[in-house]
Amino acid sequence: MTGVSREVITLQLGHYSNFVGTHWWNLQDASLCYDPGSAPPEVQSDSVFREGQTPGGSVTYTPRLIAMDLKGSLRTLRQEGSLYDPGGAAAAAVTWAGSVTVHKHSPPEKNCFLEDLEKLDKGQILTEAEFCSASQLQGSGCPAPPGPLGVDSFNNQLTRVQKNYRLEGSVTVWSDFLRLHLHPRSVVVIHQFNHDGEAHRLETFGQGESTLQGALLDELEDRLHFFVEECDYLQGFQVLCDLEDGFAGLGSKVTELLQDSYGGRGILTWGVAPVVHRDSTPARDRYHLLNAALGTVNMAAHSSLFCPLTLRGGLGGRPPPPPLFPLLSYNPALWYHSSAILALALDALTVPYRLRNNSAPMWQVADSLAVAGRKVVAAYGAVPFPMMPGGSLPDALSACADALPWKPLSACPEAAGSRCYGQWSTLRGYEGQKLISCLSPGIEPLTPLHGLHSGEDILAAYVSSFYPSAPLALQLVSAPSKLTPPFPQIFSPTLDAQGFMRGGAPPAGGECPTPPVSSVPILTSLQSGTALHPFLSELQRAAATFDVRRRAPSFLSQGPEMADYQEALEELRLLGHCYHDDSGGTTRSSSEDDDD
């Protein structure tokens, strides 16, 4: 397949979805290639970015994105952005002739990253002192930084200051680490609900459902039409939606709208959830459970494919601890960290339909996995995938021969002996490494993997050794995910700057500090299998055993009706049965059908 750009429109619904989406867009922005003389990159940016022009004639390159959030969620970011209208409404002429009372309040303070971003955006060159203070270099034994920066590129300038950005204590909303401009039609603020505070919160599924009507529905449809009409080969929509608050109901209505209005297009929905909610209480945790149950069954029904995406061990009341990634050191409770890991995995999971050549459109990805009504899939990822510099893919995979290297990203651990109905595996970021072992004639291969002659055959043989009868599709992409400021440096010191395992010990404290990790290899898997049965069944059982009329009557105050609520839980139970394999086959037995 040639490099025809098949456009994708992204919708981000909810605050944590925008956290994940902001990291994801920052990764895309870091990989943009502005040099017309260089070879075109493997991942086609035009699939998710759009080219435009400001009223002044400047060319822009902005995400094809609609991001919805609540009042008070933007802080320093203007809803209409500053790219197309730098002066804003404040610059408009005042025509009122009467007396005017002016109320002034201090704008939110920007963190160090946003301050530097503003300077670079205005064409100001940061001084060398602002990149690295003398106190950081004094006594380190490291050479002084080079001379003046001149007209260094935007990404290179930011990369130079990466060591100064430690935003863990200053990120409160997703715009605090957004590094690219958005189109004026991208951000939608729902003003009737507050992001912070105790009043006017978007807490329940019914609230979200009833919100998407009237002016908000018209505004969403208008923005959808704007982005859709400028596409030549629209392949579909990728939707990131908060799964545990009222946005689950809003997302159910949005995916239903997309299904009705753009039939035949792919709709890949990712239901995201943080490990810890910032305002968690026992009552709200019950709401989180009920929202997740209703959101899962409704968004799965209206999507081509639905995938929960979270680092939590489960969506029930007492979930297992988050997964441990051997090469990461992160704080699971910090949204800035957990969303970064999910965004890295999502960058690889979405590669198949964003490739320049040999891409698989959204509908093909969905059709290969959503078989016999199984539209819910689980994601797994090795973030990062352990590879040694100068090694080979057979070496790396052979070191993981006893157990798969990836960890669950969908609150759905793989069960021993579980059956897989279909799988997409993606390896991204092996650039500079050998895919095959290149044995000399007469040399016996160390393992069967070392005797194979292509990276695709090696990865397929490895994955198939764990799932011998499962249909498998895979993608190998050499280009890594590029990590530029302000991506958090949550990586083990055993990794080098390219994200590969160091041969020796990391530098001691008195030596030169290790350079920041600027890219990482990622191995991901998107699976449909019996491991989803306990996840869906436990979610349905926990919601069904909860007496919502007695213990949370306000949950149904704005819908759904009790009959609709019970019907949705029954649909969730039937959906879980689709993944139950107690007969040795891939479909349910006739007795199960009779019971249903």
N, C-alpha and C positions, 0 to 999 in steps of 0.2 A: 504494500500500500504506500502511495506516495505521500508527500508532506502536505496534503491539503489540510488546512486548519479547520477542524471541527469544533465549533465554539461551545463553551460551557459557561452557564450562568450560575453563580454561587449565591446562595442565600444563607445568612447567619442570623439565627433567631434566638436571642437571649444573651445574657452577659458572659457566661462561661463559653458559649459557642463563639462569641467574639474574641475571647482570650485565645482559644485554639486557632481561630481564623486569623487573628493578627499575627501570631507566630508563623502560621502557614504562608501568609502573604509576604511577610518579611523574608522568608526563605525563597519565595518566587522572585522577589525584587532583587535579592542578592545574586540570583543566577541569570539576570537579564544580560544579554550581550548587545552592546551598542556599536561594536566594531563591524562594519559591513564587509571588511576583508577577511574576517575569521570564518572558520567552518561553522555552519549552522549547528546549534546545540541539539542533542538528542531529544530533549524535552521541549516541546513547542510552546513558547510563552504566549503566542497569539491565541491559543485555545482558551486562556482565562483572562488575558489582558486585552484591552481595546485601545486603539489609537484615536485621538481626538485633537481638537484645536481650541485654544482659548480665544476669547473675543479679540485679544491683541495679536493673534496669529501664531502663537507659540504652540508647537506640537506637544501633546501630552500622551502619556501611556499609563492608563489607570485600570484597576481591577474591574472586571465585569461582575459587579457585586451589589447586592442589596443587604444591608446590615440593619437589623431591628433591635432596639433596646429601649430602656425606660428613661423617664425624666431624671436627670442628675447623673447619668452614666457616662457622660462624655468628658467632663472636667475641662481641660484646655482645648479640646477639639471642637471647632465650630461645625454645626450640623451640615452646613452647605460647603464646608471646606474653605480653603483660601487659594486654591489653584486657579479657579476661573473668575473669582471676584475678590481680589486681595483687599479692596477697601471695605467690602461688606456693607451692610445696611447702614452702619454708622456714618459712612461717607456720603450718603444720599442727602440732597438738599432738603432743609426743613421748610415746609410751606405754611406751617401753623403760625398765625399772626398774634395769637393771644399769649398770655403768660405761660411760662414753662417752668416746671419744677424738676430739677435734676437730682436723681438719687444715685450715688456712686458707691460701688463696693469693689474691693480689691479682687482682681482675678486670681484663680488658683495658681499657686506657684508651680513652675515647671521643674522637673528633675534635671540633673546634669546632662542626660542624654538629649532631652528635648531642647535644652538651651543650645547645645552644640549643633543639633539638627537645624535649629532656626538660623544660626550663624551661617552654616553651610548653604542653607536655602536662600539666604540673602546675598550669597556670593562673597561672604567674608571668609578670609583665610585664617584659620586658627593659628595662634603662635605656637612655637615649639614648647613653651612652658605650659601651655594648656593641654598638651598631649601627654606629658609625663613630667611630673614635678621632680625637682632635683632630690628631694628627700626620698623618693622611691628608688633612685639610682645610687645614691650616696652609700658607699660601703658595700655595694652588692658585687663589685668586681666585674660588672657588665660594662661594655663599651657605651660611650655616650651616643645618643641618637644622631642620625645624620643631619645635614644642614637644612636650610629652609625647604618648606614643602612645595613651594611653587604652585603650579596648577594641577596638582595631583587629583586623581579622579575621586568622585564622591565616596565610592565604596572603600577605596584605599585610605582616604582620610579617616573615615570612621573606624576602619580596622586598626589604624595606628593608635587609636585611643581606647581600644577595647579593654585594656587592663584597668582603665579608670572606671568602667561602668559596673557598679555593683548595685543593681536596682531592687534587690530583694526587699529593702526597707522602704522604698519610695513608690512602688507600683501599687496603686489602689484600683485603677480601672484599666481597660485594655488600651485606651488611647495613650496611656503613659509610656508605651513602648512601640507604638506604631511608627514605622520609619518611612512610609510612602504616602503620597497624596491619594485621596479618594475623590471620585467624581461627585459633583453636587447632588446627583440623584441616588447616591449609594446609601446614605445614612437616614434611617427612619426612626424618629423618637415617638414613643407612645406616651403622650403627656398625661393621660389619666391615671397612670400608675407611677409610683416612686421607686427609684433604685434603692435608696436608703430610707431608714426610718421605719416606724411601726404602722403608719397609716397608709392607705391606698396602695397595698402591695398586690402584685400579680402572683397569687399563691396556688390557685387551684386550676384544674383542667377546664372546668366549666367557664371560669373567668376568661381564660385564653380563647376558648371557642367563641364566646359571645363578643370578644373584642374585635374580631376580624369582620367588621360590617361597617356600613355607612362610609364616612369619610376615609377611615383607615383602609378599608377594602378598595375604595376608588384610588387612593394614593398608591397602594401596592400594585394594582392592575396597571396604572399609568406607568409606573417605573418598569414593570415587567415588559410592557409593550415597547418602551424606549429601547431596552437592551435587546429584546428579541428581534425587533424590526431591522436592526443594523447588522444582524448575523446573516451570513450566507449559507452556512451549513451547521445550524444549531443541532448538536447531538443530545443536549439535555441539561439537567440541573443537578448540581450537588448541593444538598441542604444539610447544614449543621444546625441542630436544634437542641436547646436545653431540654432534658428529659424529665426533670424532677420538679419543675415549678409550673406556673401557668402557661409558659411557652410550649409545653407539651400539647396543650389544647390548641393553641394558636398554630403550632406546627402541623397538627393534624388537619386543620382547615386549609393551611397553605398548600400542603401536599395534595389535598383533595382538589383544590383550585387548579394546581398544575396538571393533575391527571385529567381533569375535565376540559381544560383549555388547550392543553398541548399534548393531546393523545399521540402515542407513538414515539414520543421523546423519552429518553432515559431519565429516571428520577432516582438518584442514589442518596439516601438519607442516612446521616450519622447522628444518632442520639447520644449526646455527650452529657457527662455528669462528673463533677469534681469528687475528689476523695473525701473532702470535708466541706460542708456548707458553713459559711462565715457566721450565719445567724441561726444556727441549728438549735432547736428545742424539741422535746419529745412530741409535741403536737405537730410541729412542722415536719419532723421526720416521718410521721404517719402520712402527711400530705405528700411528701416526696415519694413514698412507696406507691400510693394510689395513682399519682401522676405518671410514674414510670410504667405502671401496668397498663393504664389507659393509653398513654402515648405510644407504647410499643405496639399494641395491637392495631391502633388506628393508623399510625404512620406506616406500618408494614403493609396494611391493606391498600394504602394510596400510593405506595412507592414501588419502583421496580425492584429495589433491594433496600433492606433496612439493617443497619449495623450499630449496636450499642458500642460506645467508645468511652472507656473510663479506666482509670488505674485502680479503682476500688475493687476489692476482692469479690464483691457481690452487691446486689441492689436491695437485699433484704434488711431486716432490722439489726442483725449482728453479723456484718460481713467479715470474711477473713481479711488479714492484713494486705496491703498493696503488694504487688510483685516487686521482687528485688532484682534489679538489673546489675550484673556483676561489674560493669564498667561505668556506672553512674553513681553519683553521690548527690541525691536530691531530697528535698523536703516535700513529702507527699501532700501535706496540708497547704502548701503554698501554691496558689493558682498559677502564679508566674512560672513555677517549675513544672507542675504536672501538665499544664497545657502545652508547654514546650515539647515535652516527650511525645504527647499525642500528635502534635503538629509534625514532628519529625517522622513518625510512623505514617501519618496521613500523606505526607509528601511521597512516600514510596507506594502506599496502597492505591493512590490515584494515578500513578504513572501509566498503567496500561492504556487509558484513554486520552493521555496527553502527549504521547510520543509523536515525533515528527514522521518516523517511518515505522511500518509494521505495528501500528497502533490497533487496539481493539476498542471499538466504540462502546459507549455505555450500555447499549442494549445487549451487546454480545457478552459483556462481563456479567450483566444481570441474568441473561438467559442461561448461561453456563452454570450458574449457582442456584438460581431460584427454580428448582425443579419440583413438581408435584406439590405446589403450594408452599414450598419452603422459602419464603422471602426474607427470613431473618438469617443473618450470617454472623460469624464471630471473627474478630481480628486478633492476630498475634504478631509480635515483633521482637527481633533481636536488635536492641537499640543501645549501643551500636553492635554490629556484627563483628566478632573478634577475628581479625586478620593480622598476620605478621608482615612487616615490610619485606619485600623480596620473596615472600612465600607464594603459594599457589592456592587456588580454590579447593583442590582435593586435600591439601594440607589442612586448611581451615575446617572443612566439613568433617574430615576424619577425626579431628580433635573433638568433635561433637557427636561421635558415633553412638554413644550410649544414650543420649537424650537430645531431643530437639533444642536448639539454642534460644528459641523465641519464648517470650512470656505472654500471658493473656492480657489483652487490651480491651476486653468486652465483658469483664466480670464473669468469665466463662472458662475456667481452667480445662485443659484437655484431660479427659479421663483415660486411664490405662485401658487399652483395648477398644477405645471408642471408634465408631465407624465414621468415615468421612465420605460424604456423597459427592463432593466436588471441591476443588481448591484452586485459587490463584496465588502463586508465590512470586515475589519480586525481590531481586537482589539489586541494590543500587549502591554505587560508590566504590567499586573495586578498581577505580582508575589507577594505573601504574602497577597493578598486580597481575600475576599470570593466572589465566583461567585453567590451563592444563599443566601437567607436570613436565612435559618435554623430556621424556626419557630417552636416553641413548639406546641405540640398537643393542639387543641382547640383555638389557637390564630388566630384571623382574620388577613389576610395579609393587609398591608397598601395600596398596589396597586395590580392590577393583576400581575404585574411583580414579586412582592414578593411571589406570590403563585406558581411560576414555579420552576421546579426541575433540570434544567441544565442551564449552562451559554449560550450554543448555543440557547436554546429555549427563554431565556430572551432577548438576543441581537436580535434574529430574530423577536420576538414579538414587540420589540421597533421600529426597523427599518420599519417593515411592517405596523405599525400604521401610518406612514407618507406616505408609498407607498403600499397601501393594495393589489394591483393587480400585482405588479412587481415581476418577478422571482428574487430570492435572493440566493446568495452563500455567506458563511461567514467563517472566520477563527478566532480562539481564540488561542493566543500564550502567555503563561505566562511570558516567558523571555523578559525583556525590551531591548530597545536599550541602550547600555552602552556608556556613554559620558566620554571620557578620553581626556586629553590634546592633541591637542589644540582646542577642541570644544569651541566656545564662550559661556561665561556664560551670556545668554540673558534672564534668567528666573526670574520670579517674586519672591521677597523674601518671599512670602506666601507659597512657595514650600519647602519641606524638601529635604534631600539628595537623596531620592528615587523618587522624582518628584511627591509626593502626597501632597495634601493640608494640611497645618499645622492646628492643632486644635486651637492654640492661636495666639497672635500677634507675628510677627517676632521680633528678638532681637533688642533692641535699639542700637544706635551708640556706647555707652560706654561699651556694653557687648561684649562677644566673637562673632566674626563675624560668620555668618551662613556658614556652610560647602558648598562647591560647589555641584551643582546638578550632580549626577553621573549616573542617569538613569531617564527615563520618560515613562509613559504610553501614547500610541498613538492610536487614533481611526481614520481610514481612510475609504474612500468609492471611488470606481471606478464605474462610472455610464454611461450608455447610455440612453439619454432621450431628451425630447423636449426642455430642457434648453439649449441644444447645437444649436438650430435653430437660435436664435438671434446672438449668437457668430459667427457662420459661415456666416450668411447672412450679418451681418455688416462688417465682414472682406472682403467678396466678393464685397459688394456695395462700400466700401471705395476705394478698388483697381480699380474697374471698372469705377468709376466716375473720377478718376485721369487721366489726359491726359498725358500718359507717353511719347508719341512721342514729345510733345511740351515742357513739363516741366522737363522731365528727360530723354532726348534722350540717354545719356550714359548708362542708365540701360540696354538697349537692344543691346549695341554695341558688346558684346561678347555672345549674345544669351540670351533668346530664340528668335526665329523669332516672328514677330508681330502676325502672324496667330497662332502660338503655344501658345503665351501669352494669346491671347483672348480665345483660346480653353480651356486653364487651368482655366481661370476665369469662363467659362461656366460650367466646371466640378465642380468647387467649389460651384457654384449656385445650381447645381443639388444635390450635397452632402448635402447642407443645407436643401433642400426640403425633404430629407429622414427623417429629424427630425421635420418636420412641421406637426402638428396634428390638423387640422381644421375640420376633418370629424368624429372625435371620434374613429378612427381606427389607426392602426400602420403603414398603408401604404398610399401612396398618392392616391388621387382620379383619375378617368379616365380622367377628364378634365385637371388635372395637367400634366398627361402623354401626352395628346394630345398637350398641349402647349409646352412641352419639345421637 
